[in-house]
Amino acid sequence: MRQTVAMALTGVDTANLDSYNEAVTQEPRIKELRDKMAIEFQPHWAHSLAEMAIQLDDGTTIEVTHDSGIPWADLEKQRQAIETKFDSLVTPLLGPAGARRLHDAIERIDSLDDVGELVRASAKN
């Protein structure tokens, strides 16, 4: 998790599976950031809730809290963000046609005859 946070803070696309490689883990700025942070799990928090505090060199602390379980005010913008992430993660694994097939099955999940259709759409051809 520290690696992913360090990557995000330095502008690395964490939705791209190709970003997770040895060269990125050894990049000096990322290593320095990763080694400066601590992650503490809060036992009674929702799994979708996160809080981050960053202390700057001048002593200033910047804090932010985010709950990914709360829908965005602009649901269409949220849908586009989710679909973009889906495409970036699934297309390298299933190819463009496979990603479309799985996306279409997910869109029809409430009307599928059985879960097997979703499983088949998830398989690499």
N, C-alpha and C positions, 0 to 999 in steps of 0.2 A: 504494500500500500504506500509506503514511503517513496518507493521508486515512481509509482504512478503520479503521486502528488508532485514530486520534483519535476517530472516530465511535463505535467500540466502547467506548472508555474514558469517553466522555461519555454513554453509555446510548442511543445511536441504534441502532435495529434494522437491522443491516447485512445481514440476510437479506431485507429489504424493498427491492425495486428502486426504489420511490418515494423512499427515503431518499437516493438519489444524485441530488442536484439542486444547482443553483447556490446556492440559499439556504443549504443545509447547508455547502457548501464555504466560504462567506463568514462563517459564524457565528464570532464572535470567539474563543470558548473552543476551538473545533475548530482554527481557524487557528493559535492560539498553541501548542497541543499538537503539531500537525502540523509546525510550524516548529522545534520543539525536538528532534525525533527523527531518528535515523539508522537506516537499514536496511542490514545487511551480510549478503550471501549467503555461506554457507560451502560451498566446492566439494565437500567429501566427506561432507556430511550428506544424509540421506534427505530427499526433497522434503516428506515429511509432518512433519518435525521443525522445531520453532521454539523459540526461547529469547527471553525478554524480560527486560530489566533496566530498572528505573525508579529514578532517583535523586530522592529527595524533597528539598524545600527545606532540611531540617535535615541533609542529607548521608547519610541512611539510604538504602541500596540494597535494593530488593525484586527478587528474581529468580524466574523461573518457567520451566520447560521443559515442552513438551507435544509429544507425537508422535501426531498424528491417525491414524496408520497402526496404532496399537495399539487393539484393540477394548476397549470399556468392560467393566468387571466385570459390569454389568447390561445384557445385550444387548437386552432389551426396551425399556429406557429409551433406549438408543442408537438403536434402530429408530424409536422415537417422535420423537426429536429430529431424525433424518434426514428422516422423513416430514413433520414440521412445516416444516422448511426447504424441502423439495421443494415443498410446497403453497404456501409464501409466494413462491417464485420462479417456479413454473410456472403457477399459477392466473391471475396477471395477464396472462400471455402467451397461454395456450390456453383460458382460461375454466374453470369448474368441471368441465364435462363432458369437455373435452379433457384436463385434468389427471388426471381419473379414468381416462380411456382410456389415457393414457401410463403411469400408475401400474400399471394392470392388465397392460399389455404387459411392463413391467419385471418384475413379479411372475412372469410366465410365461416369462421370457427363455430358460430352459433347455429349454423345450419348444416354442418357436416354430418354425414350419416354415421360415421364412427371416427374415433381418434386415429385409426390406421391411416386415413388419408393425410392427416397432418404429419404423422411419422414418415410416411412415404415421401412427402414433399420435403422433409428434412434430410433425406438421404442423398448422398452424392451419387450422381449417375456415372 
